[in-house]
Amino acid sequence: MLQVSELNQYYGGSHILRGLSFEAKPGEITCLLGRNGVGKTTLLKCLMGLIPAKSGEIRWHGKAINSR
């Protein structure tokens, strides 16, 4: 299971991800939708570890996978 809790990320002075929290459970389909510039790619980059989240936690099967 993927758990994201209170994730925050910025680009320069722009606060892109604001306290984002969600769970994606096994067997469920999770969809990420939004207009241009709302943080979809930023979220995916944080989940993959390409950019570090400024704050918040990403857990995979209960284990934290990002450093705070």
N, CA, C and O atoms as CSV, one atom per row, in Angstrom:
chain,resi,resn,atom,element,x,y,z
A,1,MET,N,N,0.828,-1.163,0.000
A,1,MET,CA,C,0.000,0.000,0.000
A,1,MET,C,C,0.883,1.240,0.000
A,1,MET,O,O,1.916,1.276,0.669
A,2,LEU,N,N,0.479,2.238,-0.741
A,2,LEU,CA,C,1.174,3.523,-0.792
A,2,LEU,C,C,0.404,4.514,0.065
A,2,LEU,O,O,-0.803,4.687,-0.110
A,3,GLN,N,N,1.099,5.165,0.989
A,3,GLN,CA,C,0.495,6.187,1.836
A,3,GLN,C,C,1.309,7.469,1.711
A,3,GLN,O,O,2.530,7.459,1.863
A,4,VAL,N,N,0.629,8.558,1.435
A,4,VAL,CA,C,1.257,9.871,1.367
A,4,VAL,C,C,0.582,10.728,2.430
A,4,VAL,O,O,-0.645,10.795,2.494
A,5,SER,N,N,1.384,11.381,3.259
A,5,SER,CA,C,0.836,12.150,4.370
A,5,SER,C,C,1.454,13.550,4.429
A,5,SER,O,O,2.666,13.705,4.579
A,6,GLU,N,N,0.594,14.559,4.308
A,6,GLU,CA,C,0.987,15.963,4.467
A,6,GLU,C,C,2.203,16.347,3.618
A,6,GLU,O,O,3.130,16.984,4.117
A,7,LEU,N,N,2.204,15.966,2.352
A,7,LEU,CA,C,3.323,16.236,1.449
A,7,LEU,C,C,3.285,17.685,0.971
A,7,LEU,O,O,2.244,18.173,0.531
A,8,ASN,N,N,4.424,18.366,1.061
A,8,ASN,CA,C,4.562,19.746,0.600
A,8,ASN,C,C,5.783,19.853,-0.304
A,8,ASN,O,O,6.824,19.256,-0.032
A,9,GLN,N,N,5.645,20.621,-1.382
A,9,GLN,CA,C,6.752,20.845,-2.307
A,9,GLN,C,C,6.586,22.221,-2.935
A,9,GLN,O,O,5.470,22.699,-3.138
A,10,TYR,N,N,7.701,22.837,-3.233
A,10,TYR,CA,C,7.732,24.185,-3.807
A,10,TYR,C,C,8.582,24.189,-5.072
A,10,TYR,O,O,9.491,23.373,-5.222
A,11,TYR,N,N,8.280,25.110,-5.976
A,11,TYR,CA,C,9.166,25.467,-7.085
A,11,TYR,C,C,9.420,26.952,-6.933
A,11,TYR,O,O,8.527,27.767,-7.160
A,12,GLY,N,N,10.634,27.304,-6.550
A,12,GLY,CA,C,10.917,28.705,-6.255
A,12,GLY,C,C,10.032,29.158,-5.119
A,12,GLY,O,O,10.026,28.537,-4.056
A,13,GLY,N,N,9.285,30.230,-5.318
A,13,GLY,CA,C,8.375,30.730,-4.298
A,13,GLY,C,C,6.966,30.174,-4.408
A,13,GLY,O,O,6.099,30.526,-3.608
A,14,SER,N,N,6.722,29.303,-5.395
A,14,SER,CA,C,5.378,28.760,-5.601
A,14,SER,C,C,5.179,27.473,-4.807
A,14,SER,O,O,5.943,26.519,-4.953
A,15,HIS,N,N,4.160,27.456,-3.975
A,15,HIS,CA,C,3.824,26.282,-3.171
A,15,HIS,C,C,2.968,25.364,-4.042
A,15,HIS,O,O,1.780,25.622,-4.232
A,16,ILE,N,N,3.566,24.290,-4.574
A,16,ILE,CA,C,2.902,23.432,-5.559
A,16,ILE,C,C,2.048,22.361,-4.886
A,16,ILE,O,O,0.856,22.263,-5.176
A,17,LEU,N,N,2.624,21.563,-4.002
A,17,LEU,CA,C,1.872,20.538,-3.274
A,17,LEU,C,C,1.621,21.055,-1.860
A,17,LEU,O,O,2.567,21.355,-1.132
A,18,ARG,N,N,0.372,21.159,-1.472
A,18,ARG,CA,C,-0.002,21.766,-0.184
A,18,ARG,C,C,-0.674,20.732,0.715
A,18,ARG,O,O,-1.884,20.523,0.629
A,19,GLY,N,N,0.098,20.098,1.564
A,19,GLY,CA,C,-0.462,19.166,2.532
A,19,GLY,C,C,-1.194,17.990,1.914
A,19,GLY,O,O,-2.226,17.557,2.427
A,20,LEU,N,N,-0.666,17.474,0.818
A,20,LEU,CA,C,-1.312,16.388,0.077
A,20,LEU,C,C,-1.249,15.078,0.857
A,20,LEU,O,O,-0.177,14.660,1.295
A,21,SER,N,N,-2.399,14.437,1.028
A,21,SER,CA,C,-2.477,13.146,1.707
A,21,SER,C,C,-3.423,12.225,0.938
A,21,SER,O,O,-4.493,12.652,0.506
A,22,PHE,N,N,-3.029,10.969,0.770
A,22,PHE,CA,C,-3.900,9.962,0.166
A,22,PHE,C,C,-3.329,8.576,0.420
A,22,PHE,O,O,-2.172,8.432,0.817
A,23,GLU,N,N,-4.148,7.562,0.189
A,23,GLU,CA,C,-3.728,6.166,0.261
A,23,GLU,C,C,-4.131,5.472,-1.027
A,23,GLU,O,O,-5.224,5.705,-1.543
A,24,ALA,N,N,-3.264,4.628,-1.546
A,24,ALA,CA,C,-3.568,3.775,-2.697
A,24,ALA,C,C,-3.419,2.337,-2.215
A,24,ALA,O,O,-2.305,1.865,-1.987
A,25,LYS,N,N,-4.545,1.644,-2.062
A,25,LYS,CA,C,-4.546,0.294,-1.506
A,25,LYS,C,C,-4.450,-0.759,-2.608
A,25,LYS,O,O,-4.872,-0.521,-3.740
A,26,PRO,N,N,-3.892,-1.926,-2.271
A,26,PRO,CA,C,-3.810,-3.013,-3.250
A,26,PRO,C,C,-5.205,-3.373,-3.782
A,26,PRO,O,O,-6.173,-3.448,-3.026
A,27,GLY,N,N,-5.280,-3.590,-5.080
A,27,GLY,CA,C,-6.539,-3.948,-5.714
A,27,GLY,C,C,-7.392,-2.767,-6.119
A,27,GLY,O,O,-8.395,-2.942,-6.810
A,28,GLU,N,N,-7.020,-1.570,-5.707
A,28,GLU,CA,C,-7.751,-0.367,-6.089
A,28,GLU,C,C,-7.072,0.294,-7.284
A,28,GLU,O,O,-5.885,0.084,-7.536
A,29,ILE,N,N,-7.830,1.079,-8.002
A,29,ILE,CA,C,-7.291,1.886,-9.093
A,29,ILE,C,C,-7.277,3.332,-8.612
A,29,ILE,O,O,-8.307,3.868,-8.203
A,30,THR,N,N,-6.111,3.955,-8.663
A,30,THR,CA,C,-5.972,5.350,-8.243
A,30,THR,C,C,-5.632,6.181,-9.465
A,30,THR,O,O,-4.734,5.836,-10.232
A,31,CYS,N,N,-6.358,7.285,-9.644
A,31,CYS,CA,C,-6.170,8.144,-10.808
A,31,CYS,C,C,-5.773,9.540,-10.337
A,31,CYS,O,O,-6.313,10.057,-9.359
A,32,LEU,N,N,-4.829,10.133,-11.042
A,32,LEU,CA,C,-4.354,11.473,-10.728
A,32,LEU,C,C,-4.790,12.409,-11.853
A,32,LEU,O,O,-4.314,12.300,-12.983
A,33,LEU,N,N,-5.695,13.325,-11.535
A,33,LEU,CA,C,-6.240,14.250,-12.529
A,33,LEU,C,C,-6.021,15.690,-12.099
A,33,LEU,O,O,-5.945,15.982,-10.905
A,34,GLY,N,N,-5.921,16.579,-13.057
A,34,GLY,CA,C,-5.817,18.004,-12.755
A,34,GLY,C,C,-5.381,18.776,-13.983
A,34,GLY,O,O,-4.818,18.218,-14.924
A,35,ARG,N,N,-5.651,20.059,-13.954
A,35,ARG,CA,C,-5.262,20.918,-15.076
A,35,ARG,C,C,-3.750,21.134,-15.051
A,35,ARG,O,O,-3.065,20.718,-14.117
A,36,ASN,N,N,-3.255,21.779,-16.075
A,36,ASN,CA,C,-1.825,22.067,-16.156
A,36,ASN,C,C,-1.372,22.917,-14.980
A,36,ASN,O,O,-2.045,23.873,-14.593
A,37,GLY,N,N,-0.218,22.557,-14.416
A,37,GLY,CA,C,0.390,23.374,-13.381
A,37,GLY,C,C,-0.097,23.146,-11.964
A,37,GLY,O,O,0.211,23.950,-11.084
A,38,VAL,N,N,-0.848,22.082,-11.707
A,38,VAL,CA,C,-1.367,21.866,-10.356
A,38,VAL,C,C,-0.546,20.868,-9.536
A,38,VAL,O,O,-0.855,20.647,-8.365
A,39,GLY,N,N,0.494,20.258,-10.120
A,39,GLY,CA,C,1.397,19.429,-9.329
A,39,GLY,C,C,1.404,17.942,-9.616
A,39,GLY,O,O,2.000,17.181,-8.853
A,40,LYS,N,N,0.769,17.501,-10.681
A,40,LYS,CA,C,0.740,16.066,-11.002
A,40,LYS,C,C,2.145,15.516,-11.208
A,40,LYS,O,O,2.509,14.511,-10.597
A,41,THR,N,N,2.920,16.143,-12.039
A,41,THR,CA,C,4.287,15.684,-12.316
A,41,THR,C,C,5.169,15.847,-11.087
A,41,THR,O,O,6.019,14.997,-10.823
A,42,THR,N,N,4.981,16.915,-10.339
A,42,THR,CA,C,5.748,17.125,-9.112
A,42,THR,C,C,5.488,15.993,-8.125
A,42,THR,O,O,6.423,15.480,-7.511
A,43,LEU,N,N,4.228,15.601,-7.969
A,43,LEU,CA,C,3.902,14.487,-7.082
A,43,LEU,C,C,4.592,13.209,-7.545
A,43,LEU,O,O,5.202,12.511,-6.734
A,44,LEU,N,N,4.507,12.897,-8.818
A,44,LEU,CA,C,5.136,11.678,-9.335
A,44,LEU,C,C,6.647,11.703,-9.135
A,44,LEU,O,O,7.242,10.681,-8.795
A,45,LYS,N,N,7.275,12.862,-9.344
A,45,LYS,CA,C,8.719,12.979,-9.121
A,45,LYS,C,C,9.079,12.763,-7.651
A,45,LYS,O,O,10.105,12.156,-7.344
A,46,CYS,N,N,8.237,13.260,-6.743
A,46,CYS,CA,C,8.465,13.026,-5.308
A,46,CYS,C,C,8.315,11.544,-4.977
A,46,CYS,O,O,9.115,10.989,-4.224
A,47,LEU,N,N,7.295,10.907,-5.536
A,47,LEU,CA,C,7.070,9.484,-5.276
A,47,LEU,C,C,8.224,8.629,-5.789
A,47,LEU,O,O,8.568,7.619,-5.175
A,48,MET,N,N,8.815,9.024,-6.900
A,48,MET,CA,C,9.928,8.263,-7.485
A,48,MET,C,C,11.273,8.624,-6.874
A,48,MET,O,O,12.271,7.958,-7.149
A,49,GLY,N,N,11.319,9.669,-6.049
A,49,GLY,CA,C,12.567,10.080,-5.425
A,49,GLY,C,C,13.440,10.954,-6.304
A,49,GLY,O,O,14.617,11.152,-6.004
A,50,LEU,N,N,12.882,11.479,-7.385
A,50,LEU,CA,C,13.656,12.338,-8.279
A,50,LEU,C,C,13.857,13.731,-7.688
A,50,LEU,O,O,14.870,14.383,-7.942
A,51,ILE,N,N,12.889,14.177,-6.901
A,51,ILE,CA,C,13.033,15.423,-6.147
A,51,ILE,C,C,12.583,15.139,-4.708
A,51,ILE,O,O,11.604,14.423,-4.499
A,52,PRO,N,N,13.282,15.689,-3.729
A,52,PRO,CA,C,12.883,15.444,-2.335
A,52,PRO,C,C,11.691,16.323,-1.940
A,52,PRO,O,O,11.626,17.493,-2.317
A,53,ALA,N,N,10.768,15.765,-1.194
A,53,ALA,CA,C,9.657,16.558,-0.667
A,53,ALA,C,C,10.192,17.498,0.413
A,53,ALA,O,O,11.071,17.116,1.185
A,54,LYS,N,N,9.678,18.696,0.470
A,54,LYS,CA,C,10.108,19.648,1.508
A,54,LYS,C,C,9.647,19.189,2.887
A,54,LYS,O,O,10.361,19.358,3.875
A,55,SER,N,N,8.457,18.612,2.949
A,55,SER,CA,C,7.958,18.055,4.208
A,55,SER,C,C,6.893,17.017,3.883
A,55,SER,O,O,6.388,16.954,2.762
A,56,GLY,N,N,6.566,16.215,4.871
A,56,GLY,CA,C,5.585,15.160,4.691
A,56,GLY,C,C,6.268,13.802,4.612
A,56,GLY,O,O,7.491,13.691,4.687
A,57,GLU,N,N,5.447,12.782,4.459
A,57,GLU,CA,C,5.975,11.424,4.478
A,57,GLU,C,C,5.354,10.582,3.370
A,57,GLU,O,O,4.161,10.683,3.082
A,58,ILE,N,N,6.188,9.751,2.759
A,58,ILE,CA,C,5.742,8.785,1.759
A,58,ILE,C,C,6.093,7.409,2.303
A,58,ILE,O,O,7.252,7.131,2.613
A,59,ARG,N,N,5.074,6.540,2.419
A,59,ARG,CA,C,5.283,5.197,2.959
A,59,ARG,C,C,4.848,4.156,1.932
A,59,ARG,O,O,3.817,4.310,1.278
A,60,TRP,N,N,5.638,3.105,1.799
A,60,TRP,CA,C,5.334,1.985,0.914
A,60,TRP,C,C,5.276,0.743,1.794
A,60,TRP,O,O,6.282,0.351,2.384
A,61,HIS,N,N,4.117,0.130,1.882
A,61,HIS,CA,C,3.870,-1.033,2.744
A,61,HIS,C,C,4.323,-0.756,4.179
A,61,HIS,O,O,4.929,-1.610,4.826
A,62,GLY,N,N,4.017,0.457,4.668
A,62,GLY,CA,C,4.298,0.831,6.040
A,62,GLY,C,C,5.694,1.351,6.320
A,62,GLY,O,O,5.967,1.810,7.429
A,63,LYS,N,N,6.584,1.289,5.338
A,63,LYS,CA,C,7.957,1.738,5.530
A,63,LYS,C,C,8.175,3.095,4.837
A,63,LYS,O,O,7.855,3.253,3.659
A,64,ALA,N,N,8.720,4.064,5.575
A,64,ALA,CA,C,8.998,5.382,5.009
A,64,ALA,C,C,10.053,5.250,3.908
A,64,ALA,O,O,11.099,4.634,4.112
A,65,ILE,N,N,9.770,5.835,2.740
A,65,ILE,CA,C,10.720,5.751,1.617
A,65,ILE,C,C,11.302,7.107,1.251
A,65,ILE,O,O,12.094,7.206,0.315
A,66,ASN,N,N,10.922,8.147,1.973
A,66,ASN,CA,C,11.541,9.455,1.736
A,66,ASN,C,C,12.216,9.916,3.013
A,66,ASN,O,O,11.808,9.552,4.116
A,67,SER,N,N,13.234,10.708,2.851
A,67,SER,CA,C,13.915,11.259,4.029
A,67,SER,C,C,13.364,12.647,4.279
A,67,SER,O,O,13.116,13.403,3.339
A,68,ARG,N,N,13.177,12.977,5.517
A,68,ARG,CA,C,12.639,14.295,5.866
A,68,ARG,C,C,13.738,15.241,6.175
A,68,ARG,O,O,13.482,16.403,6.492
